[in-house]
Amino acid sequence: MDKRKIKNAMALIGLMGILLYGACGNEKKEIPKQIYIGVACYDQRDTFLGELLENFKRECRTLEKRGYDISLTIMDAANSQRTQDDQVQEMIGNGCDILCVNLADRTDPSQIITAAQEHDIPIIFFNREPVEEDLMQWEKLYYVGCDAEQSGIMQGEIAAEYINSHPEVDKNEDGKIQYVLLEGEAGHQDAISRTEYSVKTLMKKDVILEKLSYQLADWNRGQAENRMNRLISQYGKKIELVMSNNDEMALGAVEAYRKAGYVREEWPVIFGIDGLEEALEAVKAGEMQGSILNDRVDQAKKMAKMAVELFEGEEFDQESLKEGRYYFSEYQKVDGSNIDEYLNAEETISHSEM
């Protein structure tokens, strides 16, 4: 082949390359929509909160299939509202689109709300409910959680059902149930409601109660164990019932009795709230008699869905939100009659998170 033919062939190849490149360039590739979600937590050592966040991260990953690229920043305030205020400012400064806030102090969200409003960034509060007046300050404030009153009522119902069908709970046979109550946190809406309605419901169900002690344990297993150690030393076998605002504290009571040297028949009956896997295992083993499942999977799904809708500027289905602001998951009763069903569900969740 002479030089002229080679040159013409090369030119033809080059032209074909240009045309091919142009054709490829005209093909529109779907670019994922990037969403930056800033998550502020009061304390990630809280077992329920940790499990809720793991479910939320998984839900965000599934949104990649719908054409979203979600970037998450999760910050832990170590139970300090001042720290949390600074962390939210940092996430806003870094360009977050949506804020998900688990308040350190549910009565003091003012700085977070003001900062978000100034930058037009919606907030989904979760798990720790703000005061209603604060949530109504601005139309882009929402709450995802559960109705604490419902959990207190349900806990009272399963405890009353167990006590009324097991007369041996009244160990001293005086016609009254001597009880202690482990409270989550002073001034916390969930703690107030769970305490009030669990006790009221027991009394409505014809359980005669005698209060031995109310103890604050800040939702914490170790603190609850310490409180129960002192109560066991003080009251011994007089304690017939332990009502706990959450499972972590109920498990603290379980641990205290494990170490106290009492045989199982001498333990009081113990009820918690949250439906943590370890608590469900304690129900299965007979160390606890029941819990109220706080549906972290449903809440995580709703948070992820709301975050995308807020980013897109879509209107919410107002009928699914109480007062247009609140999304409440339904609690579920768990006791010896249905424990296998819920334990199997927990195993399925655990495998899906691996």
Secondary structure as GFF3:
##gff-version 3
##sequence-region A 1 354
A	DSSP	alpha_helix	3	26	.	.	.	ID=ss1
A	DSSP	beta_strand	33	41	.	.	.	ID=ss2
A	DSSP	alpha_helix	47	62	.	.	.	ID=ss3
A	DSSP	three_ten_helix	63	66	.	.	.	ID=ss4
A	DSSP	beta_strand	68	76	.	.	.	ID=ss5
A	DSSP	alpha_helix	81	93	.	.	.	ID=ss6
A	DSSP	beta_strand	98	101	.	.	.	ID=ss7
A	DSSP	alpha_helix	110	118	.	.	.	ID=ss8
A	DSSP	beta_strand	123	126	.	.	.	ID=ss9
A	DSSP	alpha_helix	132	135	.	.	.	ID=ss10
A	DSSP	beta_strand	141	146	.	.	.	ID=ss11
A	DSSP	alpha_helix	148	165	.	.	.	ID=ss12
A	DSSP	three_ten_helix	167	169	.	.	.	ID=ss13
A	DSSP	beta_strand	177	183	.	.	.	ID=ss14
A	DSSP	alpha_helix	189	204	.	.	.	ID=ss15
A	DSSP	beta_strand	209	216	.	.	.	ID=ss16
A	DSSP	alpha_helix	221	235	.	.	.	ID=ss17
A	DSSP	three_ten_helix	236	238	.	.	.	ID=ss18
A	DSSP	beta_strand	241	244	.	.	.	ID=ss19
A	DSSP	alpha_helix	247	260	.	.	.	ID=ss20
A	DSSP	three_ten_helix	264	266	.	.	.	ID=ss21
A	DSSP	beta_strand	269	271	.	.	.	ID=ss22
A	DSSP	alpha_helix	277	284	.	.	.	ID=ss23
A	DSSP	beta_strand	290	293	.	.	.	ID=ss24
A	DSSP	alpha_helix	296	312	.	.	.	ID=ss25
A	DSSP	three_ten_helix	318	320	.	.	.	ID=ss26
A	DSSP	beta_strand	326	329	.	.	.	ID=ss27
A	DSSP	beta_strand	332	335	.	.	.	ID=ss28
A	DSSP	alpha_helix	339	352	.	.	.	ID=ss29
###
